[in-house]
Amino acid sequence: MDQANYQNEILQAISELSLLVKGIESDLKETRSDLKDLQTTVDSNHKTVMERIDFTEDKLSEEIRKVDRKMLILTNELLETKADVLRIEQTK
């Protein structure tokens, strides 16, 4: 193989490698863009989920307070009823 053919093959190989590198760079840019979009979506979804959790937590806390008040009322009523029953039994 003469020097000119050898140089042509080297140039051909360099040209092919250059095209491959450009393709890989393009793929990397697209992947970075996709990752940024994915990160934005994840951040948005995380914010939405955290807001829903906070809302649900607040709602549950209020419901628990209502149940606690009801239990207190029922407990007081039960104590009063027991006291009334004891008074009636003692008067007999």
N, C-alpha and C positions, 0 to 999 in steps of 0.2 A: 504494500500500500504506500502510495507516495505521500509526501508531506501535505499537499493541497487537499487530497481526499480526507486525510486524517484531521486537518483543520476544519474542513466542512462538516465532518461528523461531530466534532467537538462543538462547533457552532450550532448544529442541529440539536444536539443534546442539551446545550445551554438554553436554546430557544424553547424546547419542550419543558424543561425544568422551570423556566421563567413563567410559562403559561400555567403550569401546575401551581406554582407559588401564588400567582395572581388569583387563581380559582380558590385556593385555600384561604387567602386573605379575604376574598369576597364572602366565603362561607363564614369566616370568623366574624366579620362585620354584621352579617345577618343574624348569627347566633347571639352576638352581644345585644343587638336590637331586640331580639326575641326575649332575651333574659331581662332586659330593662322593662319591656312590656309585662312580662310575667311578674316581676318584682312590684310593679305598679298595681297590678291586679291583686296580688297577694296582700299588699299593704291596704288597699281599699277594702278587701274582704275582711281583713283582720279588724279594721276600724269598725266596720258594720257589725261584725260578730261581737266585738267588745261593747258596742252601744246596746245591742240587743241583750247581752248578758247583764249590763248595768240596769237596763229597764226592767228586765225580769226579776232581778234581785230586789229592786225597789218595790215592785209590785208584790213579790213574795213577802217582803218585810212588812208591808202594810197589811197583808192578809193575816200574817202571824200575829200582828198587834190586835187585829179584830178578834181573832180566835182567843187570844189571851184575855181580852176584855170580856168576851162571852163566858169563858171559863170562870173568871172571877165573879161575874154576876151569878152564874149557876152555883158556884161554890157558896156564895153568900146566901142565896135562896135555900140551898140544901141545909146549911147551918141553921137558918131561921126556922125552917120546917122541922128539923130535928129538935130544936129548942122548944118549939110549940108542942111537939109530940111528947117530950119529956114533961112539960108543964101539965099537959092534960093527964098523963099517966100519974103524976104525983098528986093531982087533985082527986083522983078516984079512990 
